[in-house]
Amino acid sequence: MKHFVYLILISICFGLNAKDKLNILLFTADDLHSESLGTYGGRPSDLTPQLDKFASEGIQFQRAHVNVAICYPCRTVIGTGLYSHNSGGLGFMPTRPEIPNVIDLMKDGGYMTGILGKQDHSTPKPASKWDYAFDQKDLGDGRSPTLYKQRSVDFFNKCKETNKNFYFMVNSHDPHRPYCYPDNLRKGAEMPSKVYTAKDVSVPRFLPDLPGVRDEYAAYLNSTRRLDDTFGAVMEALDDSGLADNTLVIFMSDNGIAMPFAKCNTWFYSSRTPLLVRWPKVIEANRKDGKHFVSTIDLLPTFLELTGVKGPAKLDGRSLVPLFKLEEQDGRDFVYTQIDKKAGSAAVPMRAVQNKKFGYIYNAFKQEERYRNNNEGLTMKAMEKAAKKDEQIAARIDLFRHRPSEEFYDIENDPNCLVNLIDNPEYKVEIEKFKKKLTMNMKTTNDPMLKAFENRNDRAIVDQVIASTYGNATKVKKSKKRKK
């Protein structure tokens, strides 16, 4: 009898403890330009009403970045709290088997784990299994707010039925290509709550303002509005579940827009992400943090501290909880980003460091190799057509295709990275400071590309390091010899 009573008391205590623990809901957009949101000064200003409302309910980070501006490796950083070279997730590949990740850690900590969309890209290794999972084909091509809400309702009900806290990762497939053209809607996808045309477009300054660019960007706006619809639908499901007051919600993008000079690179708008966080009764409403650099490497340490779940002794990131609580954190005046392998396994190693004033980039691959990715679309076609008569646009395409080994930008005045200052003698001292900063980070994180960076003027050594780091996946399409 005493044993029976003891078990009941344990069950009651466990139930109370579970109720008191914090739930985590991480919502990601796919290829969202950071300044598309109205709350980040985007145009048209009415594009993201649901996200703008959410931003007013918590904290908005102004200096947030992803560490890798490509979907798969970015999500691997989120799931492991490690830079790509420390997890083995250098591109579209799993981490090393022994690397812990958020799925297994949260499950071991008694949490129910759920995911909607981008399941393969968000699962660091095949052995890790989500408790609840629906992917693109079961979510209207990942573009159905209605289905996202239905699946969310189902997940929250399961958590309540089993009296379990949750880690829920909701990944919209919007605004990833192909964009939303109302007269050519993809099977299963829904129409956004509002449709935009070329006249509604404000072209980002890192792209030329051309009719073809405007047309494609308008379709991107449609996809972004549908993303906002999806986010609102999931938030409605959370509110209806009665679990919102005990749930930390984070919204972010996995990288910048899938157009030239953003995604798959290390320029400012490649890695900058909107980062919105709501923690009821802890984070004050309408807060903005424009001081601290934060990045995806910090998310797993944050989740572990908030939930009390035991994690690895060594992670590359640091918890954001002190910033949530209005405390200061030193060492948040720089952010480090990188690219290793693109889709298709081509290795195009890049390393970058930036603060609020400047940004330095090291491109290890050869200038004569032609950089191309699948994010070019109608925008690049419009640029290539215009380049026949416009030397400035031709020069931009040349930069995109053939990178100098080093780049340096005045981020404060030129966030679009239009003017490379690497050879400007006025910035020599600052450039050397940034090189030393990058070297220190590469040493601290055991980056295998350090030897290449330190010997960047010796092509033979650089090629040897690339080959040993990335294996045979090092070839980029070679272009015709450029005119001098």
C-alpha positions as CSV (number, residue, x, y, z in Angstrom):
1,M,0.0,0.0,0.0
2,K,2.8,2.4,0.9
3,H,4.6,1.6,-2.3
4,F,1.3,2.3,-4.3
5,V,0.9,5.7,-2.5
6,Y,4.6,6.5,-3.2
7,L,4.1,5.8,-6.9
8,I,1.0,8.1,-7.0
9,L,3.0,10.9,-5.3
10,I,5.8,10.5,-7.8
11,S,3.3,10.7,-10.7
12,I,1.7,13.8,-9.3
13,C,5.1,15.4,-8.8
14,F,6.2,14.5,-12.3
15,G,3.0,15.9,-13.7
16,L,3.5,19.2,-11.9
17,N,7.2,19.3,-12.9
18,A,6.3,18.7,-16.6
19,K,3.7,21.5,-16.4
20,D,6.2,23.9,-15.0
21,K,8.9,23.1,-17.7
22,L,9.1,25.3,-20.7
23,N,8.0,24.2,-24.2
24,I,10.1,25.3,-27.3
25,L,8.6,26.2,-30.7
26,L,11.1,27.1,-33.4
27,F,9.5,28.3,-36.6
28,T,11.8,28.8,-39.6
29,A,11.2,30.4,-42.9
30,D,13.1,29.1,-46.0
31,D,15.2,31.7,-47.9
32,L,13.6,34.8,-46.4
33,H,15.2,38.2,-47.0
34,S,15.6,39.7,-43.6
35,E,14.2,43.1,-44.6
36,S,11.0,41.6,-46.1
37,L,9.3,41.9,-42.7
38,G,7.6,45.1,-42.0
39,T,9.1,45.2,-38.5
40,Y,12.5,45.3,-40.1
41,G,11.6,48.1,-42.4
42,G,10.5,46.0,-45.3
43,R,8.4,47.2,-48.3
44,P,5.6,46.9,-48.9
45,S,5.0,47.5,-45.2
46,D,1.9,45.4,-45.0
47,L,3.6,42.2,-46.3
48,T,3.9,40.4,-43.0
49,P,1.1,41.4,-40.6
50,Q,1.2,38.2,-38.5
51,L,5.0,38.4,-38.0
52,D,4.9,42.1,-37.3
53,K,2.3,41.5,-34.5
54,F,4.4,38.7,-33.1
55,A,7.5,40.9,-33.1
56,S,5.6,43.4,-30.9
57,E,5.0,40.7,-28.3
58,G,8.7,40.0,-27.5
59,I,12.2,40.8,-28.5
60,Q,13.5,41.6,-32.0
61,F,17.2,41.1,-32.6
62,Q,18.7,43.5,-35.1
63,R,22.1,41.8,-35.4
64,A,21.2,38.2,-35.9
65,H,22.9,36.0,-38.5
66,V,23.0,32.4,-39.5
67,N,26.5,30.9,-39.5
68,V,25.9,29.1,-42.8
69,A,23.7,30.7,-45.4
70,I,22.5,27.3,-46.9
71,C,19.5,25.5,-45.6
72,Y,20.8,22.0,-44.8
73,P,24.1,23.0,-43.0
74,C,22.4,26.0,-41.4
75,R,19.8,23.6,-39.8
76,T,22.6,21.3,-38.8
77,V,24.2,24.2,-36.9
78,I,20.9,24.8,-35.1
79,G,20.6,21.1,-34.2
80,T,24.1,20.6,-32.9
81,G,25.3,24.0,-31.5
82,L,28.6,23.4,-33.5
83,Y,30.2,25.0,-36.5
84,S,30.0,22.8,-39.6
85,H,33.6,21.6,-39.4
86,N,33.1,20.4,-35.8
87,S,30.0,18.4,-36.5
88,G,31.0,17.0,-39.9
89,G,27.9,18.6,-41.5
90,L,29.8,20.6,-44.1
91,G,27.0,20.6,-46.6
92,F,24.1,18.4,-47.7
93,M,25.3,15.5,-45.5
94,P,24.7,14.1,-42.0
95,T,26.9,14.9,-39.1
96,R,29.4,12.3,-37.7
97,P,27.5,9.6,-35.8
98,E,28.8,10.4,-32.4
99,I,27.7,14.1,-32.5
100,P,24.7,14.8,-30.1
101,N,21.8,16.8,-31.5
102,V,18.7,18.5,-30.3
103,I,16.3,15.7,-31.3
104,D,18.0,13.0,-29.2
105,L,18.9,15.3,-26.4
106,M,15.3,16.6,-26.0
107,K,13.9,13.1,-26.2
108,D,16.3,11.9,-23.5
109,G,15.2,14.8,-21.4
110,G,11.6,13.7,-21.5
111,Y,10.3,16.0,-24.2
112,M,8.1,15.1,-27.2
113,T,9.8,16.1,-30.4
114,G,7.9,17.2,-33.5
115,I,8.7,18.6,-36.9
116,L,6.7,20.0,-39.8
117,G,8.5,20.4,-43.1
118,K,12.1,20.2,-44.1
119,Q,12.5,17.0,-42.1
120,D,15.6,15.7,-43.9
121,H,17.4,19.0,-43.8
122,S,16.6,19.4,-40.1
123,T,17.6,16.0,-39.0
124,P,21.4,16.0,-38.4
125,K,21.8,12.3,-38.7
126,P,19.5,9.5,-40.0
127,A,19.5,7.6,-36.7
128,S,17.7,10.4,-34.9
129,K,13.9,10.0,-35.1
130,W,11.3,12.6,-34.4
131,D,8.2,11.5,-32.3
132,Y,5.9,13.4,-34.7
133,A,6.8,14.3,-38.3
134,F,5.1,15.4,-41.4
135,D,7.0,16.6,-44.4
136,Q,6.4,18.6,-47.6
137,K,4.0,16.3,-49.4
138,D,1.8,16.1,-46.4
139,L,1.7,19.9,-46.0
140,G,0.4,21.0,-49.4
141,D,3.9,21.1,-50.9
142,G,4.9,22.7,-47.6
143,R,2.8,25.7,-48.7
144,S,-0.6,25.2,-47.0
145,P,-1.3,27.3,-43.9
146,T,-4.5,25.1,-43.4
147,L,-2.5,21.9,-43.2
148,Y,0.2,23.4,-41.0
149,K,-2.5,24.4,-38.5
150,Q,-4.2,21.0,-38.6
151,R,-0.9,19.2,-38.0
152,S,0.0,21.6,-35.2
153,V,-3.3,21.1,-33.5
154,D,-2.8,17.4,-33.6
155,F,0.7,17.7,-32.2
156,F,-0.4,19.9,-29.3
157,N,-3.2,17.5,-28.5
158,K,-0.7,14.6,-28.3
159,C,1.5,16.5,-26.0
160,K,-1.4,17.2,-23.6
161,E,-2.7,13.6,-23.8
162,T,0.8,12.3,-22.8
163,N,1.5,15.1,-20.3
164,K,4.7,15.9,-22.1
165,N,6.5,19.1,-22.8
166,F,7.6,19.6,-26.4
167,Y,10.3,20.7,-28.8
168,F,8.4,21.6,-32.0
169,M,10.3,22.7,-35.1
170,V,7.9,24.1,-37.7
171,N,9.6,24.8,-41.1
172,S,7.7,26.6,-43.8
173,H,8.8,25.8,-47.4
174,D,8.0,29.4,-48.3
175,P,9.4,31.6,-49.6
176,H,11.8,29.0,-51.2
177,R,11.7,28.7,-55.0
178,P,9.6,28.1,-57.0
179,Y,7.9,31.3,-56.0
180,C,4.1,31.8,-56.0
181,Y,2.7,32.7,-59.4
182,P,-1.1,32.9,-59.0
183,D,-1.8,31.6,-62.5
184,N,0.6,28.6,-62.0
185,L,-0.1,27.5,-58.4
186,R,1.8,24.3,-57.3
187,K,-0.3,21.2,-56.5
188,G,-1.5,21.3,-52.9
189,A,-0.3,24.9,-52.3
190,E,-2.7,27.6,-51.2
191,M,-3.1,31.1,-52.4
192,P,-1.7,33.8,-50.1
193,S,-4.1,36.1,-48.3
194,K,-2.9,38.9,-50.5
195,V,-1.3,39.0,-54.0
196,Y,1.4,41.4,-55.1
197,T,2.6,42.6,-58.5
198,A,5.7,44.3,-59.9
199,K,4.4,47.8,-58.9
200,D,4.5,46.7,-55.2
201,V,8.2,45.8,-55.4
202,S,11.1,47.6,-53.8
203,V,14.1,45.9,-55.2
204,P,17.0,45.3,-52.7
205,R,20.0,47.4,-53.6
206,F,22.2,44.4,-54.0
207,L,20.2,43.7,-57.1
208,P,19.6,45.9,-60.1
209,D,16.2,47.4,-60.6
210,L,15.1,45.7,-63.8
211,P,11.7,44.7,-65.1
212,G,12.6,41.0,-65.0
213,V,13.9,41.3,-61.4
214,R,10.7,43.1,-60.4
215,D,8.5,40.4,-61.9
216,E,10.3,37.6,-60.1
217,Y,10.5,39.5,-56.8
218,A,6.7,40.1,-56.9
219,A,6.3,36.3,-57.0
220,Y,8.7,36.1,-54.0
221,L,6.4,38.6,-52.2
222,N,3.5,36.3,-52.7
223,S,5.4,33.4,-51.2
224,T,6.4,35.6,-48.3
225,R,2.8,36.6,-47.6
226,R,1.9,32.9,-47.6
227,L,4.7,32.3,-45.1
228,D,3.2,34.9,-42.9
229,D,-0.2,33.2,-43.3
230,T,1.3,29.9,-42.2
231,F,3.0,31.4,-39.2
232,G,-0.3,33.0,-38.1
233,A,-2.1,29.7,-38.5
234,V,0.4,27.9,-36.3
235,M,0.3,30.6,-33.7
236,E,-3.5,30.3,-33.7
237,A,-3.2,26.6,-33.0
238,L,-0.8,27.3,-30.2
239,D,-3.1,29.8,-28.6
240,D,-6.1,27.5,-28.9
241,S,-4.1,24.7,-27.2
242,G,-3.8,26.6,-24.0
243,L,0.0,26.1,-24.0
244,A,1.1,29.5,-25.3
245,D,1.9,30.9,-21.9
246,N,4.4,28.2,-21.2
247,T,6.0,28.2,-24.6
248,L,9.0,30.0,-25.9
249,V,8.5,30.8,-29.6
250,I,11.4,31.7,-31.9
251,F,11.0,32.8,-35.5
252,M,14.0,33.0,-37.9
253,S,15.0,32.3,-41.5
254,D,17.6,29.7,-42.5
255,N,19.4,32.1,-44.9
256,G,18.9,35.1,-47.1
257,I,16.8,35.3,-50.2
258,A,17.5,32.7,-53.0
259,M,18.7,35.3,-55.5
260,P,22.2,36.5,-56.5
261,F,24.3,38.1,-53.8
262,A,22.4,36.5,-50.9
263,K,21.9,32.8,-50.2
264,C,24.9,30.5,-50.5
265,N,27.4,33.3,-49.8
266,T,28.9,35.3,-46.9
267,W,27.8,38.8,-47.8
268,F,25.8,40.7,-45.2
269,Y,22.4,39.8,-46.7
270,S,23.5,36.2,-47.2
271,S,23.5,35.5,-43.5
272,R,21.4,38.2,-41.8
273,T,18.2,36.8,-40.5
274,P,15.2,38.2,-38.7
275,L,15.2,36.8,-35.2
276,L,12.0,37.2,-33.1
277,V,11.5,35.7,-29.7
278,R,8.5,35.6,-27.4
279,W,8.7,34.3,-23.8
280,P,5.5,35.2,-22.0
281,K,6.0,36.9,-18.6
282,V,9.8,37.1,-19.0
283,I,10.6,39.0,-22.2
284,E,9.0,42.4,-22.3
285,A,6.9,43.4,-25.3
286,N,8.3,45.6,-28.0
287,R,11.9,45.1,-27.2
288,K,14.7,45.5,-29.7
289,D,18.3,44.5,-29.3
290,G,20.5,46.4,-31.7
291,K,23.7,45.8,-29.8
292,H,24.5,42.1,-29.6
293,F,25.5,39.9,-32.4
294,V,23.7,36.5,-32.1
295,S,23.6,33.6,-34.4
296,T,22.2,30.1,-35.0
297,I,25.2,28.5,-33.1
298,D,23.6,29.9,-30.0
299,L,20.2,28.2,-30.3
300,L,21.0,24.8,-28.9
301,P,22.7,26.1,-25.8
302,T,19.7,28.3,-25.3
303,F,17.3,25.4,-25.5
304,L,19.3,23.3,-23.1
305,E,19.5,26.1,-20.5
306,L,15.8,26.9,-20.7
307,T,14.6,23.3,-20.4
308,G,17.2,22.0,-18.0
309,V,18.0,19.2,-20.5
310,K,21.5,17.8,-20.1
311,G,23.7,18.4,-23.2
312,P,27.3,18.1,-24.3
313,A,30.0,19.8,-22.2
314,K,31.4,21.6,-25.1
315,L,29.4,23.6,-27.7
316,D,30.6,26.4,-30.0
317,G,27.6,28.7,-29.2
318,R,26.5,30.4,-26.0
319,S,23.0,30.6,-24.5
320,L,20.9,33.7,-25.3
321,V,19.0,33.5,-22.0
322,P,20.9,36.4,-20.4
323,L,20.0,38.6,-23.3
324,F,16.3,37.6,-22.9
325,K,16.5,38.8,-19.3
326,L,18.1,42.2,-20.1
327,E,21.6,41.1,-18.9
328,E,24.8,42.0,-20.6
329,Q,27.0,39.5,-22.5
330,D,30.5,40.3,-23.5
331,G,32.1,39.0,-26.7
332,R,29.0,39.7,-28.9
333,D,30.4,42.4,-31.1
334,F,31.4,40.0,-34.0
335,V,29.8,37.2,-35.9
336,Y,31.5,34.4,-37.9
337,T,30.0,32.9,-41.0
338,Q,31.1,30.3,-43.6
339,I,30.3,28.3,-46.6
340,D,31.7,24.8,-47.3
341,K,29.7,22.8,-49.8
342,K,26.7,23.8,-51.9
343,A,24.0,21.4,-53.1
344,G,25.6,19.0,-55.5
345,S,28.6,18.7,-53.2
346,A,30.8,21.3,-54.9
347,A,33.2,22.7,-52.4
348,V,33.4,26.5,-52.4
349,P,35.0,27.3,-49.0
350,M,34.4,30.8,-47.7
351,R,35.1,32.3,-44.3
352,A,33.9,35.7,-43.0
353,V,33.8,37.9,-40.0
354,Q,31.9,41.1,-39.4
355,N,30.9,43.6,-36.8
356,K,28.5,46.5,-37.0
357,K,31.0,48.6,-39.1
358,F,32.9,46.3,-41.4
359,G,33.0,42.8,-42.9
360,Y,35.9,40.7,-44.2
361,I,35.6,37.7,-46.5
362,Y,38.1,35.0,-47.5
363,N,37.2,33.0,-50.6
364,A,39.5,30.0,-50.9
365,F,38.4,28.6,-54.3
366,K,40.1,29.7,-57.5
367,Q,39.1,32.9,-59.3
368,E,39.1,31.2,-62.6
369,E,36.4,28.8,-61.4
370,R,32.9,29.8,-62.2
371,Y,30.6,30.2,-59.2
372,R,27.0,29.2,-60.0
373,N,24.2,28.0,-57.9
374,N,20.5,27.2,-58.3
375,N,19.3,30.6,-56.8
376,E,19.6,32.7,-59.9
377,G,16.4,32.2,-61.8
378,L,14.8,35.0,-63.8
379,T,16.7,37.6,-61.9
380,M,20.1,36.5,-63.2
381,K,18.6,36.1,-66.7
382,A,17.5,39.7,-66.6
383,M,20.9,40.8,-65.3
384,E,22.7,38.9,-68.1
385,K,20.5,40.5,-70.7
386,A,21.1,44.0,-69.3
387,A,24.8,43.4,-68.9
388,K,25.2,43.5,-72.7
389,K,24.7,47.3,-72.5
390,D,25.4,48.1,-68.9
391,E,29.0,47.8,-67.7
392,Q,28.1,48.2,-64.0
393,I,25.7,45.2,-64.2
394,A,28.3,43.3,-66.1
395,A,30.8,44.0,-63.4
396,R,28.4,42.7,-60.7
397,I,27.9,39.5,-62.6
398,D,31.7,39.1,-62.9
399,L,32.1,39.6,-59.2
400,F,29.4,37.0,-58.5
401,R,31.0,34.5,-60.9
402,H,34.7,35.1,-60.1
403,R,35.4,36.0,-56.5
404,P,38.6,37.7,-55.5
405,S,40.3,35.8,-52.7
406,E,39.6,38.6,-50.2
407,E,36.8,41.1,-49.8
408,F,36.3,44.0,-47.3
409,Y,33.1,46.1,-47.0
410,D,31.9,49.1,-45.0
411,I,28.8,47.3,-43.7
412,E,27.6,50.4,-41.8
413,N,27.3,52.4,-45.0
414,D,27.3,49.7,-47.6
415,P,25.3,46.7,-46.3
416,N,24.6,45.7,-49.9
417,C,28.4,45.0,-50.3
418,L,28.6,47.0,-53.6
419,V,32.2,48.3,-53.1
420,N,35.0,46.0,-52.3
421,L,37.6,48.0,-50.2
422,I,40.2,45.3,-49.9
423,D,42.8,47.3,-52.0
424,N,42.0,50.7,-50.5
425,P,45.0,51.8,-48.4
426,E,42.8,53.8,-46.1
427,Y,41.4,50.6,-44.6
428,K,44.7,48.7,-44.3
429,V,44.7,48.8,-40.5
430,E,41.1,47.7,-40.2
431,I,41.6,44.9,-42.7
432,E,44.5,43.5,-40.7
433,K,42.4,43.7,-37.5
434,F,39.7,41.6,-39.1
435,K,42.2,39.1,-40.5
436,K,43.6,38.6,-37.0
437,K,40.0,38.2,-35.7
438,L,39.2,35.6,-38.2
439,T,42.5,33.7,-37.6
440,M,41.8,33.6,-33.9
441,N,38.3,32.2,-34.4
442,M,39.6,29.6,-36.8
443,K,42.2,28.5,-34.3
444,T,39.7,28.5,-31.4
445,T,37.2,26.3,-33.4
446,N,39.8,24.0,-35.0
447,D,38.8,25.1,-38.5
448,P,40.7,22.9,-41.0
449,M,40.8,25.8,-43.4
450,L,43.1,27.7,-41.1
451,K,46.2,26.5,-42.9
452,A,44.8,27.6,-46.2
453,F,43.9,31.1,-44.8
454,E,47.4,31.5,-43.4
455,N,48.9,30.5,-46.7
456,R,46.3,32.2,-48.9
457,N,48.9,33.5,-51.4
458,D,50.3,29.9,-52.0
459,R,47.8,28.3,-54.4
460,A,49.4,24.8,-54.0
461,I,48.9,24.8,-50.3
462,V,45.4,26.1,-50.5
463,D,44.4,23.4,-53.0
464,Q,46.0,20.8,-50.8
465,V,44.0,21.9,-47.8
466,I,40.7,22.0,-49.8
467,A,41.3,18.5,-51.1
468,S,42.1,17.1,-47.7
469,T,39.1,18.9,-46.1
470,Y,36.5,18.3,-48.7
471,G,37.7,15.2,-50.6
472,N,36.8,14.9,-54.3
473,A,33.9,17.3,-54.1
474,T,35.9,20.4,-55.0
475,K,35.1,21.0,-58.6
476,V,33.3,24.1,-59.7
477,K,32.4,24.6,-63.4
478,K,35.2,26.4,-65.1
479,S,34.3,29.4,-67.2
480,K,35.8,30.9,-70.3
481,K,38.9,33.0,-69.7
482,R,37.9,36.5,-68.7
483,K,38.9,39.5,-70.7
484,K,41.5,41.6,-69.1
